Amino acid sequence: MYDVKSSRAEEFIDDAEIRATLRYAEQNRSNRTLIEDIIGKAARFEGLTHREAAVLLDCDQPDLNERVFKLAEDIKKRFYGNRIVMFAPLYLSNYCVNGCVYCPYHAKNRHIPRRKLSQEEIRREVIALQDMGHKRLAIELGEHPVQNPIEYVLESIKTIYGIHHRNGDIRRVNVNIAATTVENYRKLKEAGIGTYILFQETYNKANYEALHPSGPKSDYAWHTEAMDRARAGGIDDMGIGVLFGLTGYRYDFVGLMMHAEHMEAALGVGPHTISVPRIRPADDINPDEFADAVPDDKFLHIVAVIRCAVPYTGMIISTRESEKVRRRVLDLGISQISGASRTSVGGYSVDAGDEDTAQFDLADTRTLDEVVGWLLDLGYIPSFCTACYRAGRTGERFMKICKSGKIQDCCTPNAILTLKEYLLDYASPETRRKGLGVIDREIEKIGNEALRKALREDLLKLEKGERDLRF
């Protein structure tokens, strides 16, 4: 029985409700009156139910689909402006006891070298990332109770926050680790993490169990209910996502929307971020073996409808996607992207990189400076800001400000300040030239004269050597 507020996975992600939703969407894919009403609701920034979102995704009317794409662009601009937040993943260990058939870290893979970074190796990785200009990391590691216990994660977070190299420092560590206990989530919160991220991979329970034949992750309920435990542990910034291509995209899309609804209804705060990865080639993994791969045009449609359905939520796309695809989804709703990523353990250090430990192949291999320059050319403000986390604008407080449309009053000035830091400390001459022009242009767009004056004063302080200024 479907119950959005239930704490049981099979009730807030109810299979019968998903299948009924898919039938409803199919029956109404040409219902122009209904679809126009749904678009109108989304245009009032009210968000959409999972059924309404499913109808938009199934819509077979080209002109209405164009309206959805245009609306997604408008919503993105309203809530996130032209800022794009930058981050990088940091892989600490690929030891794993799970049997996930789509991931090369699975326990039975004998081809991949196993590696776990020491604290000194983590230090080298972080310095390499700082020297690029990164300020925000997402740590990743396989699930292994002996090799990767929570104590190792906590020690690694402490190490990362403690490294200050020249003008570099990591100001926020987001964490993408396996589902764990309330007690361990509380420890992560006390360690000062930013967002706790966990992908469901697929919401189809039967497929989930087939894709996860062994290991702790094979427990569908334990995994699916992780965000409820994280919230009980005091974490209020949580990120969800599915790995599109493992099962039918329509089913997983509806499950993803239902999970977002559940978090808001039962936990008091919706997802801080939604990620939209697609399955990619990797050691021992051939995407062609998965029959549900999502083509680019439908992938763009998914991103646009998610943006219409949950306008307040940040959306993330990684270097799994090509420059061409990333370019298109930036307009449709993406607010965070990775740059210069390595998915191998030790991949950032000159003497430690081993691509044989990569979790998946990259489709975008550009340097961070190249990605920043590209964003500037497209008219975006590459942002390295972490101010909301450190100012307490998280969870319900962040959502309230974001839903009001006022988050840009803080975020745009902070994005400009962190961009200026990057330009001063790390950018190539050409990127610096582009960036300074963008900063001049963006300052003139700020309507509040006092804010504009204060921002200019802080920019001068940066030029004189001060760092980490924020509104």
N, C-alpha and C positions, 0 to 999 in steps of 0.2 A: 504494500500500500504506500503510495507516494506521500511523503511528509517532508516539506522543505526544511522544517526545524528539527527533524529527528537527528539524533546523534549516531544512528546506524546507517552505514554506507548504503545498504540495499534499499533503504527507505528514502534517503535524500537523493540518491542516484537510482531511481526505480526503473528497471528494465521495461516494464509494461508501459510506464509513462513515456519513456523515450520512444518506444515503438508506436504508441498512439500519436505522439507528436510528429513522427516521421510520416505517418499516414495523413495526418491533418495538413502538414506542409505540402505533401504531394497533391492532395485534393484541392488545395487552394493556390497552387503555384500560378494559376492564370486569373485569380480573383482580383481584378484591378481595384475594386472598391475597398476590399479588405487591405490589400497591399498599400494603397494610398493612405489609408487610415493609419497603418503601422508606421509608414514613413513620416506622417505628420506627427505622431507621438514621439518618434525619435528626434525629430526636428525641434521639439520642445525640450530636449535634453532630459527627458524623463527616464531614459533607458527602456529596455524591452524585456519581456518575459522570454523564456526559452522557446515557447511556441511561436511567438511573434518573430523572434530571430530566425527560427527554422523556416518560416514562410518566406522571409526575405532571401535566405540562402537558396531556396528552391525556386524562386521566382523565374519564370521563363519569358518575361516581357522585357525586351532589350531597353526600351526607353525608361522603364521603372528601375532597372538595374543601374542605368547611368545616373539616375537621381540618387540612388543609394551610394554610389561611389562619390558623387559630388557632396552629398551630405556628410559622408565620412571625413572628407577633407575639411569641411566647415567645422565639424565637431573637433577634429584634431587641432585646428587653429584656435578655436575658442578656449579649449582647456589646456593646451600645451604650447600654443604659439608656434614659433618656428625654432624652438630649442630641440636639440637631439642630445641626450645624455650618453656619455661614452663610458665603457667599462671593458674589462678583460677577464676571462676565466683564468684560474690558476689551479692546475691539476696537481694534487699532493701525492696521490697514490692510486695505482690501478689494481691493487689486491682486492679481490671480491669473491664472496662465497655464493653469490646468486647465479642462477642459470639462465638469465635473460637471453633469448635467442637472437635478439636484434643488436646486442652490444658486445663488442670484442673483449670486454672485461670479464665476460662470463667465466665461471669457474673451470669449465672443461676446455677452454681455449689453451692449447699447449704451444701455439705459435708466438704469442705475444710475450715479450720480456716483462717480468713483473718488477715494479720499482716503487719505492716509497721514499719521499724526500726526508732527509734529516733537517733539523732546524737550521743548520748552517747552509744547507742547499736551498731551503726556503728563503733564507736571507739573500742569497745570490739571485734567486728568481725575482724577488721583490725589488731589489735594486735595479735589475734589468728593466722591470716594468716602470719603476719610478723614472729611470733615465729616458724612457719614451715619453713620459708625461702623464701616465695614468694615476688617478687618485681613487678609483673605485674598483674593487676586485670581487669576483664571485668564486669562492673556493669550491672545488669539486674533488670527490674521491669515491672509490668503490666501497661497498659495504663489507667489512671484515672485522669481526669482534676482537680478534687478536692483533692484527696489523694496524687497524684504523679505529681504535676505541675512541670514545668521546674525549678522553684525556688528551689524546694526540691532536684532535681537532681544536680543543681549547688552548693547548700550548701553542699550536700553529697560529691561531688568531692573535694571541698575545705577542708572538714574535713579529707578526706582520705589522701590528700597530706600533711596535717599538722601534721600527727601522726608520731613521731619518737621514737621508743621504743627499747632501747638497741642499737644493730647495725641494727635494722630493719627499713625499710621505703619502701613505695610503690612509685616506680619511674615513673610508667605510668599507667593511668586509661583509659582503652578502654570502650566504651559506647555502649550498645545494648538496645536502647529504641525505642519506636514507632516512625513512620514517623511524622515529625513535620515541622515547618515553616522555611523559610530562616533566619528569625530573630533569632529563637531559635538555629539553627545550628551555627549561628555566635556567640552566647553566649557560646555554647559548645566549639567552637574553642578558644575563649578568656579564657575559664576556663582551657585550657591546656590539652585537651583530646588527647589520642593517635589516635586510629582508631575508626571511627564510623561504627558500625556493624548493619546491618538489613537484616534479612532473608526474602526472598520472599514467602517462604513456598511452593507455586506452581505458575507457570507462566500460567497455563491453566485458562483463565478468568472465564469460566463457572464453573469449579470446585472451583476456588478461591471464587467466590461469594456464592456457596453452602456451603463451609467450613467456611465462615465468614458471617453468616446471619445477624449480627447486630453489631453496634458500629462503631467508626471511621475507623477501619481497614477494614470494608466491602467495602470501596471505593477502587477498584482495581487500578485506575489510580493514586490516591493520594499516595498509598503505593508504587507502582512500580516506580514512578517518584521521590522518596525520595532522591536518590543519586544525581540527578540533582540539587535539592534544597540544599543539603548538600554542593555540590561543589560551588554553588552560595554564600553560607554562609562562604566560605573560607576553608572548610575542604578538605584536599587533600589525606588523607588516609582513604579509605572506604572498608568495607568488605561485601561481599554478600554470599548468600547460599540458598539452598532449603531444605525442610524437605522431604527427599526421603521416599516414601511410601504413601504419600497423594494422588498421582495420578500416571499415568504411568511414569516410570523413564526416558524413552526415550524422552518424550515430555519435561519434566522439565530439563533434561540434555541439550537439544538444547536451551531452553529458557535461561538457565544459561550462556551458551556460547555466546548467542546473547547479553545478558546484559553486559558481559565483553567487547565484541566488541563495544557496544554502549558507554560505559564509556571511552574507549580509544579514540574512534573517535570523540565523542561529548564533552567530559569533559576534554580531554587532559591527562588523567591518568587512567589506568586500575585499576581493583580491587587490593587493597593491600593484601587482603586475600580472599580465598574462603573456606567456611565451608561445610561439607558434613554430616550433621546429618541424622539419620534414626529415624522414629517414635518409641517410647518406651512406655512401660506400665506406667501409672500414675493414681492417684485418678480420678475416673470417666471416665478413658480413657482405652479402650481395643484395642490394635493394630490389633487384629484379625478381627476387624470390618472394617479395611481398606484393600481392596482387592489387593492393589498394592505394598505390602511389597517387598523389594528388597533383594534377597538372597545374602549370603556372596560372592560367586564367581562373581556375577555381580557387587556387590559393589566394589570389588577390581578392576574390569575392569574399572568402572567409575572413580575411583581415578587415575588409570594409564593414562587414556586418557585425563583427565583434566590436569595432569602434562605435557603431551606432547603438549596440545593445548595452555596453558598459562604458559610457563616455568618460567616466572618472578614472578609469584604470589605465595605468601605464602599460604599454605593449612593447615587447622585446623581440628583436630578430638578431640572429647571430651570423657568424661567418660561414655557417652551413649554406647560406644562400649566396648567389652570385651578385656581383655589383649591379647587374641589370635588374634583378628582382628586388634587391634592397632599395634601389632608386625608386621603384614604383610604389613600394609599400610605405616609404617614408611619408608620402602625401596622404595615404589612406588611413594612417592611424598609429604607426610605429613611433615611439617616443624614446626608446633606448636601443643602441646598437653596440656591438663589440667591435674592437679595432685591433689589428695586428695580433689576432688570437693565435694561441698554440693549444692544441688539445692533447699534447703529449706530456708525460710527467718529466719535468725538468726542461721543457722546450724553450724557455726564454734565455737560459744561461748559455753562454758561448760554448762552454765545455761540457754541458750536461744534456743538450738536446738529443733525443732519440725518437725519431718519428715512428719507430716500430711500436712505441707505446701510445700512439694517438688513439683517441676514442672514435674519431671519425675524420674523414677527409674534409679539408677546407675548400670552399668554392670562391672565397674572397681572401687573397693572400697579401693584400696591400699593407704597407707600413701604416702606423698610426698617423704620421704626418701626411701621408697620401690621402688617408680617409678624411682627416680634418680639412685638408685643402679642397677635397671633393665636396664636402658638405658646405664649405664657404662658397664655392662656385655655384652651388644649388640654392643659395640664399638662406641657409640654416645657420644657427648659432651652435657650434659644437660646445657642449657644456660638460664640465668636470665637477659640477656642483654636488656637494653632499650636505648642504646646510640644513635641510629639513630634518634629517636624522639627528643632527647635533643640537638643533633648536627645539627638539621635542615635537616637531610637526610630523607625527607618525600616526598610523592607525586611524582611529575615528576622527581625530583632530585634522589630520591631513585630508581625509575624505570630505569632511565638512567644508574645508577651505576650497578644495578642488571643485566640489560640486557647485559652489557659489560662483565659480569662475574667477576668483580673486587670487588664486595661487600664483598667477603670473606676476603679481605685484612684488613678490619675493623672488620668484624663480628667474625672471628675465634679468634683473640687475645682477643676481648671483651668477648666472650663466655668463654674462659679460665679464665679470671679475675673474672667473676661472679661465675663461678663454684668454684674457689678457695675461694671466700667469703663464699659460701654456705658450703663448706667443713670445713672451720675454725669455723663458727658460729653455724651451725645447724645439721651437718651430724652425723650419728652414726659412731662409730669407724670403722666398716667394710666398710661403704660407703666412709668414708674418705680415707681409705687405697686404695680402688679401684680408687677413683677420682684422688689421687695424682699420681698414676701410669699412668692414662690416660693423665694427664697434662704433665708429663715428655715425654710421647710418642708424643703428639701433638706438643709440642714445637720443637721437632727435625724435624717435617715435614715442618716447616716454612722455606722457602728458603731464605728469606731476612735476612741477618745476623744482620743488624742494628735493624730491627724490633724484631728479636729474642732476642737481647740483651736488648732492651727497655722493652720487656715483662717480662723478668726475673727480671729486676730491679723493675718493678711494683709489681710482685708477692712477692718480698721481703718486699716491703712497706706494702702490705696487712698483712704479718706475723707480722709486727711491729705495727699494729693497724690502719693503714689508710684504708679507705673504699671508694667505688664509684669511682674507677679509670677507665678511659676509653680512648680508642684511637679515 
